[in-house]
Amino acid sequence: MLKTNARNALRGRYWRSFWGCFLIALLSGGGVTNLSVLYSPEEASRYLESLPSYFLVWVLVASLIGAVLGILWSIFISGVLEVGSCRYFMESRQSPSPISTFFSVFQTPYLNVVKVSFLTSLKITVGMFLLVIPGIYWTYCYALVPYLLAENPYLSTSRAMELSKEIMYGEKLHFFILELSFLGWILLCILTLGIGSYFLFPYMNATFAEFYAAMRAKALAQGLTTTHELGGFVRHDASRF
């Protein structure tokens, strides 16, 4: 049912969603290449050994700067774009939404979205490094945080994580199965060297938006939240973007 609703939501809007997802993928670092892609480990090692020592120092410095910039980009850009993507697909369920909606989160309270997204990702990452299982568990507990921020970007970190965890109670396995249902498509995308994934992203995002819509309705019915806290996805003024 979720996938059927997603296909209906994409009808007449697929290509707009496609170009939005394609742009977001590029801005999130989807097209980055590294030395390991161009050379085998042995070739890369021999190449680096042949370089002057001072050049290796510059390479190391440049790598460190690149790593820092990559982390900053992930925190201040990629995480916020994910929230903007959630807002776009939720708005598109009701009426066509402009591509600029993807970037509508880059306004007040932008820094709160950055903070909540970063702290949520940090907790999940720490869980992955510690025992893996806590990280996987928290991944599904906090799966709805980007959608909650897309609907109410003023939510505090504790409230966003708490509400997502409450809504996902008893639903984590269902969400995992929903993700698993795309496995066949993902395998086909691998056969196209990943190019096909750009065409799959709109369908997946639209389906996950339908999942959030169902979970949101459940949360309101169970009294986990109110329409004051989650006021719905009205069209945001994105004319400045």
N, C-alpha and C positions, 0 to 999 in steps of 0.2 A: 504494500500500500504506500509506504514511504517513497519507494522508487517510482511508482506510478504518479504520485503527486509531484515528485521532482521533475519528471519528464513533462508533465503538464505546465509546471512553472517555467520550464525552459522553452516552451513552445513559442516561437517568434522572438526569443531573446537569447538563443544559444550563442550566436556569434558575438554579441555584445559581451556576454559572460566569458566566452572563450578569450577574447582579446584582453579583458580585465585580468583573468587568471594568468594569461601569458605574461602580461606586464608585471604582475606581482611575483611570478616565478623568477623573472629576470632580476628584479630588484631585491629578491631574497637570496640571490647568489646561485641561481640554478644553472648559470652558464660559466662558472669558474673552472679554469683548467689549472693543473699543477704539474710539477716536474715528473711525477710518477706516471702521468698519462703519456708524456712524450718519450720517456726513457724507461727501460727496465731498471730495477734496483742496482744491478751490476754496472750498467752503462752510466747511470746517474752518479754512482760512487767514483768511477774512473774519471768522469768529467769534472767532478768537484775537486778531486785530488790534483788534477792538472792545472787548476787555477792558482794564481798567486795568493799568499796568505792574507795580504791586506784586502784582497777582493772577497775572500771568504768571510772576513769580518764584516764587510759591507753587506754581504748576502745575509749573514746572521742578523745584523741590525735591521735590514729591510724586512726580513721574515718576522721579527718580533713586532715591528711597527705594523706590518700587515695583519698579524694575529690580533693585536690590540684594536686596530681599526675594524677588523671583522667582528670582534666581540661587541664593540660599540654600535656597529651597524645592526647587528642582531638585536641588541637591546632597544635601541631608539628608533629603528626603522622596521625591521622584519616582524617583530612582535606586534607592533601597532598595525602593520598592514594586515596581519591575520585577523585582528579585530575588525578592521575596515571591510575585509572580505566577508566576514560573518554578517555584518550589517547589510552589505550589498545583497547577499543571497536571501536574507530575511525580508528585506524590502521588496525584492523581485518576486516574492511569492504572491504579492498583492497587485503590483503594477510595475511596469518597466522602470528600472532605476538606472540613472546615469553612471558611467564608469567612474566619474569623479567621487562617487560614494565610497569607493575603495580607499580614498585618501581623506575622507571627511573626518576621520578621527584625529587628524593633525591640527587640532585646535583645542581650546580649553574644554575639558581638563586633560590635555595631552599627557602631561607628566604623571598624572594619576594612573592613566592606562599603561604607561611605561613601567611604573613601579609595580603595579599588580601583576602585569604580564611577566616581568622579570622575576619577581619573588616566587611566583607559581612555578615558572620554569626551573628556577634554582632549586626549589624543594624536590621537584621530580628528578632533576639531574643528580642531586646528592643521593637520593634514594637509589638511583641506578648504579652509582659508584659504590655504594655501601654493600647492599645485598641483592641488587637487581629487582627482587620481588617487591619491596616497598615502592620502588620507582614505577614498576608496572601498575601496581595498585593505585598509586597516586595519579598516574596518567589518566586512568579511567575515572577516578573520583573527581578530578578537576577538568575533565574534558569540556565542560560547558562554560568554563570561566571566560573564554573569548566571546561567546555569545552573550553572556550576562553583561560584560563590559560594553559590547556593541549596543545593548539595549539601555544600559544605565552606566555610563563611563565614570560616574561619581562613586561607585561602590568601593568600599575599602577592601584591602587585601583579605582580611580575615572574613569579612562578610561574603565576598565573592567565592572564596574557597569553601566556606561553610555551606553556602546555598547550593553550590555545584555538587558538593558531597551528599547533601540531603536529597537533592533531586535524583542523583544517580544511584541512590540506595535501591538495590534490587534490579537495576537496569544495566549494570556494567557488562554482564554476559550478553545481554541483548545488543548492546552497542558493539561489542567485540564481534558477534555474529554478523551484524550489519557491515562492519568493516571487512570481514572475511568474505562476504558475498561479492566483493569486488576483486577477489583473487584472480579469477579467470581473466578479467580485463587487464589487471596489472601484469600478468604473465605475457599477454599479447603485447603490452606496451614495452616490455623488456625485449621482445623479439624485434621491435622497431627501434632499438637502441635508445629507448626513453622518449622518442619523439611523440609517440602515441599518448603519453601521459598528459601532454598539454590539451589533448582533445577529451581526455577522461576527467580532468579536474573539474570542469563545470558540473558534470553529472554527479560526481562524488560530493562536491560542496553543496549542491542543491538538495541532495538526499540527506546529508547531515543537518542541513537547515530544517528539513521536515522533521527530523528526529528531535531537534531542539524545540520546535513548535509543539510537538506532542508532549515533551517533557515539561514545557512551560505551562501547558494547559493542566497537566497533572499536578504541578506544584501549586497552582492557583486553587485548584479544586481541593487539595489537601491542606490548604492554609499555610504552606511553607513560605509563601510570599504574598504580596498584594499588588494590585495594579498601580498603587502609588510608587512602589519600589521598581516594578517592571511595567512601565507605562505603554509598552507596545512599540512597534517599529513604524514611526511616522516618517514622512519624507523630510530629510534634513536638507537645509539650504547649503548646497555644495557649489553654488555659482562662483564662489571665490577660488575654486580649485580647478 
